[in-house]
Amino acid sequence: MNTHELTFKLEKETKNTVRYAEVLEDGEAPVIGTLYVQKTYLPTTPIEVLSVTIGIAVESEDSNA
């Protein structure tokens, strides 16, 4: 599995969620863009910066048989 870590910065709070914007390097295209996290999952005071690791399954050549 190939993994990639993404960083998100607090953008604003909505009624039931907190909106985070993906932090990008110069010239880098967004992978997710905007991320909404339910307030019930977060501490009472929302976290300023989140890290998210995504995994992409890599199919082996043997699995096509």
MINUDREN-848437 format. One record per residue: residue in three letters; x, y, z of N, C-alpha, C in turn. Coordinates in nm, 2 decimals. Example, Ala and Ser with C-alpha at 12.3 -4.5 7.8 and 13.67 -1.06 7.14 Angstrom:
BEGIN
(node ALA (1.32 -0.57 0.78) (1.23 -0.45 0.78) (1.32 -0.33 0.78))
(node SER (1.28 -0.22 0.71) (1.37 -0.11 0.71) (1.29 0.00 0.79))
REM end
This chain:
BEGIN
(node MET (0.08 -0.12 0.00) (0.00 0.00 0.00) (0.09 0.12 0.00))
(node ASN (0.06 0.21 -0.09) (0.13 0.34 -0.09) (0.05 0.44 -0.01))
(node THR (0.12 0.51 0.08) (0.06 0.61 0.17) (0.11 0.75 0.14))
(node HIS (0.03 0.85 0.17) (0.06 0.99 0.15) (0.00 1.06 0.27))
(node GLU (0.08 1.15 0.34) (0.03 1.23 0.45) (0.00 1.37 0.40))
(node LEU (-0.12 1.41 0.44) (-0.17 1.54 0.40) (-0.19 1.63 0.52))
(node THR (-0.17 1.76 0.51) (-0.19 1.85 0.62) (-0.30 1.94 0.59))
(node PHE (-0.38 1.97 0.69) (-0.50 2.06 0.68) (-0.50 2.16 0.79))
(node LYS (-0.53 2.28 0.76) (-0.54 2.39 0.85) (-0.68 2.44 0.87))
(node LEU (-0.71 2.47 1.00) (-0.85 2.51 1.04) (-0.89 2.63 0.95))
(node GLU (-1.01 2.62 0.89) (-1.06 2.73 0.81) (-1.17 2.80 0.88))
(node LYS (-1.28 2.72 0.91) (-1.39 2.78 0.99) (-1.47 2.67 1.05))
(node GLU (-1.55 2.72 1.15) (-1.65 2.63 1.21) (-1.79 2.65 1.15))
(node THR (-1.86 2.54 1.13) (-2.00 2.55 1.09) (-2.08 2.49 1.20))
(node LYS (-2.21 2.48 1.18) (-2.30 2.43 1.29) (-2.25 2.30 1.36))
(node ASN (-2.23 2.20 1.28) (-2.20 2.07 1.33) (-2.06 2.02 1.29))
(node THR (-1.99 2.09 1.21) (-1.86 2.05 1.16) (-1.75 2.16 1.17))
(node VAL (-1.63 2.12 1.15) (-1.52 2.21 1.14) (-1.46 2.19 1.00))
(node ARG (-1.44 2.30 0.93) (-1.39 2.29 0.79) (-1.24 2.32 0.79))
(node TYR (-1.17 2.23 0.73) (-1.02 2.24 0.72) (-0.98 2.25 0.57))
(node ALA (-0.88 2.33 0.54) (-0.83 2.35 0.40) (-0.70 2.28 0.39))
(node GLU (-0.68 2.21 0.28) (-0.55 2.14 0.26) (-0.44 2.24 0.24))
(node VAL (-0.33 2.21 0.31) (-0.21 2.29 0.30) (-0.13 2.24 0.18))
(node LEU (-0.10 2.33 0.08) (-0.03 2.29 -0.04) (0.10 2.36 -0.06))
(node GLU (0.20 2.29 -0.12) (0.33 2.35 -0.15) (0.31 2.43 -0.28))
(node ASP (0.40 2.52 -0.32) (0.39 2.59 -0.45) (0.37 2.49 -0.56))
(node GLY (0.27 2.52 -0.65) (0.25 2.44 -0.77) (0.19 2.30 -0.74))
(node GLU (0.16 2.26 -0.62) (0.11 2.13 -0.59) (-0.04 2.13 -0.61))
(node ALA (-0.10 2.03 -0.66) (-0.24 2.02 -0.68) (-0.30 1.96 -0.56))
(node PRO (-0.43 2.00 -0.52) (-0.49 1.94 -0.40) (-0.53 1.79 -0.42))
(node VAL (-0.51 1.71 -0.32) (-0.56 1.57 -0.32) (-0.70 1.56 -0.28))
(node ILE (-0.73 1.63 -0.17) (-0.87 1.63 -0.11) (-0.93 1.77 -0.12))
(node GLY (-0.85 1.87 -0.09) (-0.91 2.01 -0.10) (-0.96 2.05 0.04))
(node THR (-1.09 2.05 0.05) (-1.16 2.08 0.17) (-1.20 1.96 0.25))
(node LEU (-1.18 1.96 0.38) (-1.22 1.84 0.46) (-1.31 1.89 0.57))
(node TYR (-1.42 1.83 0.59) (-1.52 1.86 0.69) (-1.51 1.75 0.80))
(node VAL (-1.49 1.78 0.93) (-1.48 1.69 1.03) (-1.60 1.72 1.13))
(node GLN (-1.67 1.62 1.17) (-1.78 1.64 1.27) (-1.72 1.69 1.40))
(node LYS (-1.79 1.78 1.46) (-1.75 1.84 1.59) (-1.75 1.73 1.70))
(node THR (-1.83 1.64 1.69) (-1.84 1.53 1.79) (-1.71 1.45 1.80))
(node TYR (-1.64 1.45 1.69) (-1.51 1.37 1.69) (-1.39 1.45 1.75))
(node LEU (-1.40 1.58 1.74) (-1.29 1.67 1.78) (-1.30 1.71 1.93))
(node PRO (-1.19 1.75 1.99) (-1.20 1.81 2.13) (-1.29 1.93 2.13))
(node THR (-1.32 1.98 2.25) (-1.41 2.10 2.26) (-1.36 2.22 2.18))
(node THR (-1.23 2.24 2.19) (-1.16 2.34 2.11) (-1.10 2.28 1.99))
(node PRO (-1.15 2.31 1.87) (-1.10 2.24 1.75) (-0.94 2.26 1.73))
(node ILE (-0.89 2.16 1.68) (-0.74 2.15 1.65) (-0.71 2.24 1.53))
(node GLU (-0.60 2.32 1.54) (-0.56 2.41 1.44) (-0.51 2.34 1.31))
(node VAL (-0.43 2.23 1.33) (-0.37 2.16 1.22) (-0.40 2.01 1.23))
(node LEU (-0.45 1.95 1.12) (-0.47 1.81 1.12) (-0.38 1.74 1.02))
(node SER (-0.34 1.62 1.05) (-0.26 1.54 0.95) (-0.35 1.42 0.92))
(node VAL (-0.36 1.39 0.79) (-0.44 1.28 0.75) (-0.35 1.19 0.66))
(node THR (-0.35 1.06 0.68) (-0.27 0.97 0.60) (-0.37 0.89 0.52))
(node ILE (-0.35 0.89 0.39) (-0.44 0.81 0.30) (-0.35 0.70 0.24))
(node GLY (-0.42 0.59 0.22) (-0.35 0.47 0.16) (-0.41 0.43 0.03))
(node ILE (-0.33 0.40 -0.07) (-0.38 0.36 -0.20) (-0.33 0.21 -0.22))
(node ALA (-0.42 0.12 -0.23) (-0.38 -0.02 -0.25) (-0.31 -0.03 -0.38))
(node VAL (-0.21 -0.11 -0.38) (-0.13 -0.14 -0.50) (-0.16 -0.28 -0.54))
(node GLU (-0.21 -0.30 -0.66) (-0.24 -0.44 -0.70) (-0.11 -0.50 -0.75))
(node SER (-0.09 -0.62 -0.71) (0.03 -0.69 -0.76) (-0.01 -0.76 -0.90))
(node GLU (0.09 -0.78 -0.97) (0.07 -0.85 -1.11) (0.01 -0.99 -1.09))
(node ASP (0.04 -1.05 -0.98) (-0.01 -1.19 -0.95) (-0.16 -1.19 -0.93))
(node SER (-0.22 -1.08 -0.89) (-0.36 -1.08 -0.86) (-0.45 -1.08 -0.98))
(node ASN (-0.39 -1.06 -1.10) (-0.47 -1.06 -1.22) (-0.49 -1.20 -1.28))
(node ALA (-0.43 -1.30 -1.22) (-0.44 -1.44 -1.27) (-0.57 -1.50 -1.23))
REM end
